[in-house]
Amino acid sequence: MVLPGGPQGSVNLAASAEVLRFVAAHDEAGKIIAPICSAAARVLGGNGLLKGRRYVCSGDLWQPIQDGVYVDAPVVEDGNLISGKGLGHAFDFALTLSARLLGDDAPVRDHAEHIYYPW
């Protein structure tokens, strides 16, 4: 599940009980949760869904979050949580997520090389 960020989008997702139930069930099942930009802080961190895991988010939204460990990196992986810092790191986020879903980073590295992206 990819959770998009954005100023209003992540606020709306974080305020939706239906979205939060879906995220919690997805997490409970051990499926991948992949927030990017503000979504890790607002949707997961703002609702106690980080559960002590390492994550990254955009800007300084990490500061009030108490249930996760902020890491300043383009992409952070912790178990089934794959978080991306923001739009400027969208390729890193997408390639990391693709490699995890494929269970093999070789074809993903080939593709990154094909588009001249150093991953």
C-alpha positions in Angstrom: 0.0 0.0 0.0 1.4 3.4 -1.0 0.3 6.4 1.0 0.8 9.6 -0.9 1.9 12.8 0.9 1.1 16.3 0.0 -0.1 19.1 2.2 -3.8 18.4 2.2 -3.8 14.8 0.9 -2.0 13.4 4.0 -4.2 15.4 6.3 -7.3 13.9 4.7 -5.9 10.4 4.8 -4.9 10.8 8.5 -8.5 12.0 9.3 -10.2 9.0 7.7 -11.2 6.3 10.1 -11.7 4.0 7.2 -8.2 4.6 5.8 -6.7 4.1 9.3 -8.5 0.8 9.8 -7.3 -0.4 6.3 -3.7 0.6 7.1 -3.8 -1.1 10.5 -5.2 -4.3 9.0 -2.6 -4.2 6.2 0.2 -3.8 8.7 -1.2 -6.5 11.0 -1.1 -8.9 8.0 2.6 -7.9 7.5 2.0 -6.4 4.1 4.1 -3.5 2.8 3.1 -0.1 3.8 4.9 2.6 1.8 4.3 6.3 2.8 6.0 9.1 1.0 6.5 12.7 1.8 4.3 13.8 4.7 2.3 10.6 4.9 4.7 8.7 7.3 4.4 11.5 9.9 0.8 12.5 9.4 -1.0 9.3 8.6 1.2 6.7 10.5 2.9 8.8 13.2 -0.1 11.0 13.9 -2.1 7.9 14.6 0.3 5.6 16.5 0.9 3.3 13.5 4.7 3.6 13.3 5.1 1.3 16.3 8.7 2.2 17.1 9.9 1.6 13.5 12.4 3.7 11.7 11.0 6.0 9.0 11.6 9.2 7.0 9.2 12.0 6.0 9.4 15.5 4.5 10.4 18.7 6.3 10.2 18.9 10.1 7.0 16.9 10.4 9.0 14.2 12.3 9.5 16.5 15.3 6.3 15.8 17.2 6.2 12.1 16.4 6.7 9.9 19.5 6.1 6.3 18.2 8.8 6.1 15.6 12.5 6.7 15.0 13.2 9.4 12.4 16.1 8.7 10.0 17.2 11.5 7.6 17.6 9.5 4.4 16.0 9.4 0.9 14.3 6.0 1.7 14.1 4.1 5.0 13.2 0.4 5.2 12.1 -1.2 8.5 10.4 -4.5 8.2 7.2 -4.1 6.1 7.5 -0.2 6.3 9.2 1.5 3.4 9.1 5.3 3.7 10.3 7.9 1.2 11.4 11.4 2.1 9.5 13.3 -0.6 9.0 14.0 -4.3 12.7 14.8 -4.9 13.4 11.2 -3.9 10.5 9.6 -5.8 12.8 7.5 -8.0 14.7 6.1 -5.0 11.4 5.3 -3.3 9.9 3.6 -6.4 13.0 1.6 -7.2 13.3 0.4 -3.6 9.7 -0.6 -3.5 10.0 -2.4 -6.8 13.0 -4.3 -5.7 11.2 -5.4 -2.5 8.1 -6.5 -4.4 10.2 -8.4 -6.9 12.4 -9.9 -4.2 15.4 -9.1 -6.5 17.1 -5.8 -7.1 19.0 -6.9 -10.2 16.2 -6.1 -12.7 15.5 -2.9 -10.9 19.2 -1.9 -11.0 19.1 -2.7 -14.8 16.2 -0.4 -15.3 17.8 2.4 -13.2 20.9 2.1 -15.3 18.8 2.2 -18.5 17.4 5.6 -17.4 20.8 6.8 -16.3 19.7 6.9 -12.6 22.4 6.0 -10.1 20.6 3.7 -7.7 
